[in-house]
Amino acid sequence: MKGRKLVLAFFLAGLTVSVGWTAGKSARRLQKAFLYAGESALAERSRAFGAPYARKIEEIRRLIQDDGVYGLADGDGNGNDLEIGSALWVRFDLAPRRAVYLGLRKDLPGLDELRRRLPPGVRWIVIGHAAGPPELMDLMELPRR
């Protein structure tokens, strides 16, 4: 009997703490929702990733049509695993444009192989970086870099 009361007391204490914590977290999220309501996509990206990233994304969005296709690669990483997956945010921010994922920049094949992997007419390659804005390159200048 005494054990049941102890278990019930621990359960109620945990419930009390978790309800308070959850209510506080919910209040902070609602406050942010009202604070940033109506914010433009450029302002939101600038707040989340920095102004250089947001400006570069807007530049790329102007160059590649909404129904366009582009090649997408992750940055080299320089031994840093943070670069892996950085292209996902770029892809998200460039939607509805269609991305053809090419892997890591250091593993990109030659120009002839790239042309085979990409749909006809693709002109742009976008390389996402974890620290800093993405790079935009013309497919023809990629081998020179």
C-alpha atoms as an extended CHARMM CRD file, in Angstrom:
* protein
*
       145  EXT
         1         1  MET       CA              0.0000000000        0.0000000000        0.0000000000  PROA      1               0.0000000000
         2         2  LYS       CA              2.7980000000        2.3580000000        0.9470000000  PROA      2               0.0000000000
         3         3  GLY       CA              4.5980000000        1.6090000000       -2.3520000000  PROA      3               0.0000000000
         4         4  ARG       CA              1.5180000000        2.5220000000       -4.3730000000  PROA      4               0.0000000000
         5         5  LYS       CA              1.2610000000        5.8970000000       -2.6430000000  PROA      5               0.0000000000
         6         6  LEU       CA              4.9340000000        6.5610000000       -3.3150000000  PROA      6               0.0000000000
         7         7  VAL       CA              4.5540000000        5.6970000000       -7.0210000000  PROA      7               0.0000000000
         8         8  LEU       CA              1.4550000000        7.8980000000       -7.2450000000  PROA      8               0.0000000000
         9         9  ALA       CA              3.3020000000       10.7780000000       -5.5450000000  PROA      9               0.0000000000
        10        10  PHE       CA              6.2280000000       10.4990000000       -8.0130000000  PROA      10              0.0000000000
        11        11  PHE       CA              3.8160000000       10.3170000000      -10.9330000000  PROA      11              0.0000000000
        12        12  LEU       CA              1.9450000000       13.4400000000       -9.7980000000  PROA      12              0.0000000000
        13        13  ALA       CA              5.1990000000       15.3150000000       -9.1630000000  PROA      13              0.0000000000
        14        14  GLY       CA              6.4460000000       14.4430000000      -12.6590000000  PROA      14              0.0000000000
        15        15  LEU       CA              3.1250000000       15.4060000000      -14.1940000000  PROA      15              0.0000000000
        16        16  THR       CA              3.1410000000       18.7540000000      -12.3750000000  PROA      16              0.0000000000
        17        17  VAL       CA              6.6630000000       19.5760000000      -13.5420000000  PROA      17              0.0000000000
        18        18  SER       CA              6.0360000000       18.5150000000      -17.1310000000  PROA      18              0.0000000000
        19        19  VAL       CA              2.7620000000       20.4610000000      -17.4180000000  PROA      19              0.0000000000
        20        20  GLY       CA              4.4970000000       23.6090000000      -16.1690000000  PROA      20              0.0000000000
        21        21  TRP       CA              7.4340000000       23.1430000000      -18.5410000000  PROA      21              0.0000000000
        22        22  THR       CA              5.1530000000       22.4330000000      -21.5160000000  PROA      22              0.0000000000
        23        23  ALA       CA              2.9370000000       25.4360000000      -20.7920000000  PROA      23              0.0000000000
        24        24  GLY       CA              5.9860000000       27.7090000000      -20.6270000000  PROA      24              0.0000000000
        25        25  LYS       CA              7.3900000000       26.3650000000      -23.8740000000  PROA      25              0.0000000000
        26        26  SER       CA              4.0190000000       26.7460000000      -25.6100000000  PROA      26              0.0000000000
        27        27  ALA       CA              3.7110000000       30.3410000000      -24.4020000000  PROA      27              0.0000000000
        28        28  ARG       CA              7.1790000000       31.1910000000      -25.7740000000  PROA      28              0.0000000000
        29        29  ARG       CA              6.3150000000       29.6380000000      -29.1500000000  PROA      29              0.0000000000
        30        30  LEU       CA              3.0370000000       31.5590000000      -29.3510000000  PROA      30              0.0000000000
        31        31  GLN       CA              4.8730000000       34.7570000000      -28.4970000000  PROA      31              0.0000000000
        32        32  LYS       CA              7.3260000000       34.1510000000      -31.3680000000  PROA      32              0.0000000000
        33        33  ALA       CA              4.4540000000       33.3390000000      -33.7230000000  PROA      33              0.0000000000
        34        34  PHE       CA              2.8240000000       36.7060000000      -33.0160000000  PROA      34              0.0000000000
        35        35  LEU       CA              6.1510000000       38.5370000000      -33.0600000000  PROA      35              0.0000000000
        36        36  TYR       CA              7.1370000000       37.2560000000      -36.5140000000  PROA      36              0.0000000000
        37        37  ALA       CA              3.6670000000       37.0300000000      -38.0950000000  PROA      37              0.0000000000
        38        38  GLY       CA              3.6340000000       38.5020000000      -41.5870000000  PROA      38              0.0000000000
        39        39  GLU       CA              7.4060000000       38.3610000000      -41.9130000000  PROA      39              0.0000000000
        40        40  SER       CA              8.6610000000       38.0560000000      -45.4970000000  PROA      40              0.0000000000
        41        41  ALA       CA             10.5900000000       35.0020000000      -46.6440000000  PROA      41              0.0000000000
        42        42  LEU       CA             13.7160000000       37.1570000000      -47.0530000000  PROA      42              0.0000000000
        43        43  ALA       CA             13.4490000000       38.4870000000      -43.4910000000  PROA      43              0.0000000000
        44        44  GLU       CA             12.8240000000       35.0040000000      -42.1090000000  PROA      44              0.0000000000
        45        45  ARG       CA             15.8570000000       33.5460000000      -43.9410000000  PROA      45              0.0000000000
        46        46  SER       CA             17.9970000000       36.4840000000      -42.8140000000  PROA      46              0.0000000000
        47        47  ARG       CA             17.0060000000       35.9040000000      -39.2080000000  PROA      47              0.0000000000
        48        48  ALA       CA             17.5900000000       32.1470000000      -39.3950000000  PROA      48              0.0000000000
        49        49  PHE       CA             20.6820000000       31.8630000000      -41.6190000000  PROA      49              0.0000000000
        50        50  GLY       CA             22.0750000000       35.3790000000      -41.9530000000  PROA      50              0.0000000000
        51        51  ALA       CA             21.6890000000       38.1400000000      -44.5290000000  PROA      51              0.0000000000
        52        52  PRO       CA             24.3660000000       36.8620000000      -46.9820000000  PROA      52              0.0000000000
        53        53  TYR       CA             22.6230000000       33.4800000000      -47.2250000000  PROA      53              0.0000000000
        54        54  ALA       CA             19.2050000000       35.0830000000      -47.7390000000  PROA      54              0.0000000000
        55        55  ARG       CA             20.5030000000       37.4560000000      -50.4350000000  PROA      55              0.0000000000
        56        56  LYS       CA             22.2110000000       34.6230000000      -52.3280000000  PROA      56              0.0000000000
        57        57  ILE       CA             19.0670000000       32.4790000000      -52.2170000000  PROA      57              0.0000000000
        58        58  GLU       CA             17.0430000000       35.3850000000      -53.6260000000  PROA      58              0.0000000000
        59        59  GLU       CA             19.6350000000       35.8850000000      -56.3800000000  PROA      59              0.0000000000
        60        60  ILE       CA             19.4580000000       32.1950000000      -57.3200000000  PROA      60              0.0000000000
        61        61  ARG       CA             15.6470000000       32.2680000000      -57.2330000000  PROA      61              0.0000000000
        62        62  ARG       CA             15.6900000000       35.1240000000      -59.7540000000  PROA      62              0.0000000000
        63        63  LEU       CA             18.0760000000       33.2770000000      -62.1080000000  PROA      63              0.0000000000
        64        64  ILE       CA             16.4080000000       29.8450000000      -62.1050000000  PROA      64              0.0000000000
        65        65  GLN       CA             12.7710000000       29.7940000000      -63.2090000000  PROA      65              0.0000000000
        66        66  ASP       CA             10.1270000000       28.3260000000      -60.9050000000  PROA      66              0.0000000000
        67        67  ASP       CA              9.7860000000       25.2860000000      -63.1470000000  PROA      67              0.0000000000
        68        68  GLY       CA             13.5420000000       25.0740000000      -63.7310000000  PROA      68              0.0000000000
        69        69  VAL       CA             15.9760000000       22.2980000000      -62.8810000000  PROA      69              0.0000000000
        70        70  TYR       CA             19.4330000000       22.6740000000      -61.3420000000  PROA      70              0.0000000000
        71        71  GLY       CA             22.2260000000       20.4550000000      -60.0930000000  PROA      71              0.0000000000
        72        72  LEU       CA             22.7460000000       20.4410000000      -56.3340000000  PROA      72              0.0000000000
        73        73  ALA       CA             25.8400000000       19.4160000000      -54.3930000000  PROA      73              0.0000000000
        74        74  ASP       CA             27.0390000000       19.5680000000      -50.7950000000  PROA      74              0.0000000000
        75        75  GLY       CA             30.1610000000       21.6030000000      -50.0500000000  PROA      75              0.0000000000
        76        76  ASP       CA             33.5220000000       19.8950000000      -49.7200000000  PROA      76              0.0000000000
        77        77  GLY       CA             33.3650000000       19.7220000000      -45.9730000000  PROA      77              0.0000000000
        78        78  ASN       CA             37.1320000000       20.0410000000      -45.5210000000  PROA      78              0.0000000000
        79        79  GLY       CA             36.9680000000       17.1280000000      -43.1100000000  PROA      79              0.0000000000
        80        80  ASN       CA             33.9730000000       18.6820000000      -41.3770000000  PROA      80              0.0000000000
        81        81  ASP       CA             30.7970000000       16.5840000000      -41.3650000000  PROA      81              0.0000000000
        82        82  LEU       CA             28.6780000000       19.7350000000      -40.9220000000  PROA      82              0.0000000000
        83        83  GLU       CA             28.7480000000       20.2450000000      -44.6910000000  PROA      83              0.0000000000
        84        84  ILE       CA             26.9640000000       16.9650000000      -45.2610000000  PROA      84              0.0000000000
        85        85  GLY       CA             23.2920000000       17.7670000000      -45.7040000000  PROA      85              0.0000000000
        86        86  SER       CA             23.7420000000       21.5120000000      -46.0660000000  PROA      86              0.0000000000
        87        87  ALA       CA             22.2450000000       21.2330000000      -49.5530000000  PROA      87              0.0000000000
        88        88  LEU       CA             18.9110000000       20.1830000000      -48.0320000000  PROA      88              0.0000000000
        89        89  TRP       CA             18.2320000000       23.6990000000      -46.7410000000  PROA      89              0.0000000000
        90        90  VAL       CA             19.2140000000       25.1560000000      -50.0900000000  PROA      90              0.0000000000
        91        91  ARG       CA             16.8500000000       22.7560000000      -51.8490000000  PROA      91              0.0000000000
        92        92  PHE       CA             14.0530000000       23.7020000000      -49.4730000000  PROA      92              0.0000000000
        93        93  ASP       CA             14.6350000000       27.4280000000      -49.9830000000  PROA      93              0.0000000000
        94        94  LEU       CA             14.7540000000       27.0830000000      -53.7800000000  PROA      94              0.0000000000
        95        95  ALA       CA             11.4920000000       25.1190000000      -54.0540000000  PROA      95              0.0000000000
        96        96  PRO       CA              9.5110000000       24.6570000000      -56.3410000000  PROA      96              0.0000000000
        97        97  ARG       CA             12.5700000000       24.4390000000      -58.6040000000  PROA      97              0.0000000000
        98        98  ARG       CA             13.6370000000       20.8340000000      -59.1160000000  PROA      98              0.0000000000
        99        99  ALA       CA             17.0370000000       19.7650000000      -57.8070000000  PROA      99              0.0000000000
       100       100  VAL       CA             19.1210000000       16.8810000000      -59.1210000000  PROA      100             0.0000000000
       101       101  TYR       CA             21.3620000000       15.8670000000      -56.2360000000  PROA      101             0.0000000000
       102       102  LEU       CA             24.9610000000       15.2460000000      -57.3160000000  PROA      102             0.0000000000
       103       103  GLY       CA             26.6590000000       14.3920000000      -54.0030000000  PROA      103             0.0000000000
       104       104  LEU       CA             29.7000000000       16.1110000000      -52.5260000000  PROA      104             0.0000000000
       105       105  ARG       CA             31.4580000000       18.7810000000      -54.5370000000  PROA      105             0.0000000000
       106       106  LYS       CA             34.7890000000       16.9840000000      -54.2780000000  PROA      106             0.0000000000
       107       107  ASP       CA             33.2020000000       13.8500000000      -55.7890000000  PROA      107             0.0000000000
       108       108  LEU       CA             31.6010000000       15.5830000000      -58.7730000000  PROA      108             0.0000000000
       109       109  PRO       CA             32.4040000000       13.8490000000      -62.0500000000  PROA      109             0.0000000000
       110       110  GLY       CA             33.7230000000       15.5420000000      -65.1790000000  PROA      110             0.0000000000
       111       111  LEU       CA             31.6200000000       17.7290000000      -67.4410000000  PROA      111             0.0000000000
       112       112  ASP       CA             30.6350000000       14.9070000000      -69.8060000000  PROA      112             0.0000000000
       113       113  GLU       CA             29.4020000000       12.6960000000      -66.9620000000  PROA      113             0.0000000000
       114       114  LEU       CA             27.5480000000       15.6320000000      -65.3860000000  PROA      114             0.0000000000
       115       115  ARG       CA             25.7350000000       16.2720000000      -68.6560000000  PROA      115             0.0000000000
       116       116  ARG       CA             24.6560000000       12.6280000000      -68.7460000000  PROA      116             0.0000000000
       117       117  ARG       CA             23.3580000000       12.7670000000      -65.1680000000  PROA      117             0.0000000000
       118       118  LEU       CA             21.4860000000       16.0430000000      -65.5830000000  PROA      118             0.0000000000
       119       119  PRO       CA             18.3750000000       16.5870000000      -67.6970000000  PROA      119             0.0000000000
       120       120  PRO       CA             18.9300000000       18.4200000000      -70.9980000000  PROA      120             0.0000000000
       121       121  GLY       CA             19.1010000000       22.1820000000      -70.7210000000  PROA      121             0.0000000000
       122       122  VAL       CA             20.3240000000       22.3540000000      -67.1270000000  PROA      122             0.0000000000
       123       123  ARG       CA             22.6450000000       25.3100000000      -66.8390000000  PROA      123             0.0000000000
       124       124  TRP       CA             23.1780000000       25.8700000000      -63.1250000000  PROA      124             0.0000000000
       125       125  ILE       CA             24.9080000000       23.9940000000      -60.3080000000  PROA      125             0.0000000000
       126       126  VAL       CA             24.2250000000       25.1200000000      -56.7300000000  PROA      126             0.0000000000
       127       127  ILE       CA             26.6000000000       24.0990000000      -53.9480000000  PROA      127             0.0000000000
       128       128  GLY       CA             25.3180000000       24.3350000000      -50.3870000000  PROA      128             0.0000000000
       129       129  HSD       CA             27.6030000000       25.1600000000      -47.4660000000  PROA      129             0.0000000000
       130       130  ALA       CA             26.9220000000       24.7970000000      -43.7510000000  PROA      130             0.0000000000
       131       131  ALA       CA             28.7870000000       28.0110000000      -42.9450000000  PROA      131             0.0000000000
       132       132  GLY       CA             27.9320000000       30.6910000000      -45.4360000000  PROA      132             0.0000000000
       133       133  PRO       CA             25.7950000000       31.2200000000      -48.4910000000  PROA      133             0.0000000000
       134       134  PRO       CA             25.4790000000       28.6960000000      -51.3040000000  PROA      134             0.0000000000
       135       135  GLU       CA             27.5410000000       28.9970000000      -54.4650000000  PROA      135             0.0000000000
       136       136  LEU       CA             25.9650000000       29.3040000000      -57.8800000000  PROA      136             0.0000000000
       137       137  MET       CA             27.9900000000       28.1330000000      -60.8620000000  PROA      137             0.0000000000
       138       138  ASP       CA             27.3310000000       27.8240000000      -64.5320000000  PROA      138             0.0000000000
       139       139  LEU       CA             27.7150000000       24.1780000000      -65.5780000000  PROA      139             0.0000000000
       140       140  MET       CA             30.3590000000       25.1850000000      -68.1200000000  PROA      140             0.0000000000
       141       141  GLU       CA             32.5640000000       26.9360000000      -65.5400000000  PROA      141             0.0000000000
       142       142  LEU       CA             32.4560000000       24.1170000000      -62.9790000000  PROA      142             0.0000000000
       143       143  PRO       CA             35.4680000000       22.2040000000      -64.3870000000  PROA      143             0.0000000000
       144       144  ARG       CA             37.6100000000       25.3650000000      -64.1810000000  PROA      144             0.0000000000
       145       145  ARG       CA             36.9430000000       25.7150000000      -60.4680000000  PROA      145             0.0000000000
